[in-house]
Each structure stands twice: as C-alpha cells, then as structure tokens.
Amino acid sequence: MACGLPAITTQAGGIKDFAQHDRNAWVVAPGDLAALAAALRSMLEAPEQAARLGRAARETVLGRFGEDAVAAAYERLLREVTA
C-alpha cells in the first residue's frame, strides 16, 4: 500500500483499521477463494480502478504512518508523559 500499488487483503489482524473495501483496497473474507479470484480478476480487468485504489492506499498509509503523522504521535505521547 505504501508503494501506491493496489492491495488485496483480508480483515485479519489490524488491517481493518486502515484497509477499506473499494476505498483503498480490495478486502475479501479469509478463506474465500472465489472472492480472492474475483478481486484478482478486477485488478487485471479494471486497471484504472486498480490505479485509483493504489493511490488511495498510499495516501492512507502516509496519512497514518508517514513521517509527519509519526512525529505528531510521538510529540503527543511525550507531552502526555511529561504532563
């Protein structure tokens, strides 16, 4: 996602906190091979949608984990700890 590539993922672990179906990724249920195949087909048959999801994925990752976001989170933490 950080590379701006379209992602196909499941809702395993913490991914649900930032990957949303048709917004910035294709999200399929764990073990749903038909849904995985459909997502792969969509990626190949709709390159403009794949590119859009890739761009949105990068924006999401940079917004949550980019240098500015991480620096702001550390600053908030340090302010809380020293207050």
N, C-alpha and C positions, 0 to 999 in steps of 0.2 A: 504494500500500500504506500509506503514512504517513497517508493520509486515512481509512483504515478501509474502503476500497472493495475489493471482490473483484477480483483480478487474474488475467488470463490471460497467460501468458508462455512463452518457450522457455528452454532451458538455455544460451542464448548468453551469452558473457562471464562475469562474476562472479555472475550471478543465481543460479546453482546453490548458492552459498554460503548463501543465506538463503530462497529460494523452494522449498518442497517441495509436491509434488502432493497435493491433498486435505488438506493440513495448514494451509497459509496461502495457497494459490493453486491455480489450475489450470495445470499445466505440460504443454505439448504439444511434440512434436518440431518443429524448424524445417522449414517447408515442408509440414507435414502438414495440409492444408486440411480433411480430414474430422475430424481431432481438434480443430482450431480450431472448426469448426462445432458439434461435439458439446459443447465447453466453453461456447460461447456459448448453446447450447440449454439446457444445465444451469443456467447463470446465470439465464436467464429463467424456466425451469420450476421451479426449486427456490430460491425467494428466501430461505428460511431457511438453506439451505446457503451461499448467496452471502453472507448477512449473517455467518454464522459464520466463513467464510474471511476476510472483510473485517476482522472483529475480531481474528482471529489474525494477519493480516498486519500490522495496526497494532502489536500487541504485539511482533511480531518486529522491526519497524523501530525502534520506540522502544527496545527492549532492546539492539539493536546500534548504533543511531545517535542515540539520544536524548542530551540534554544530559549526564545523569549518566554514560552509557557513554562519551561522547567525552571528558568531563573526566577520567574514570578512566584512559582510554587515554593522554591527554596526561601525566597525572601519572606513569604507569608509564614512559613514554618519557623524561621529564625525569629521573626517578630513575636510569634506565639510563645516560643520557648524562653525568650528573654523578657517577656512582659511580666 
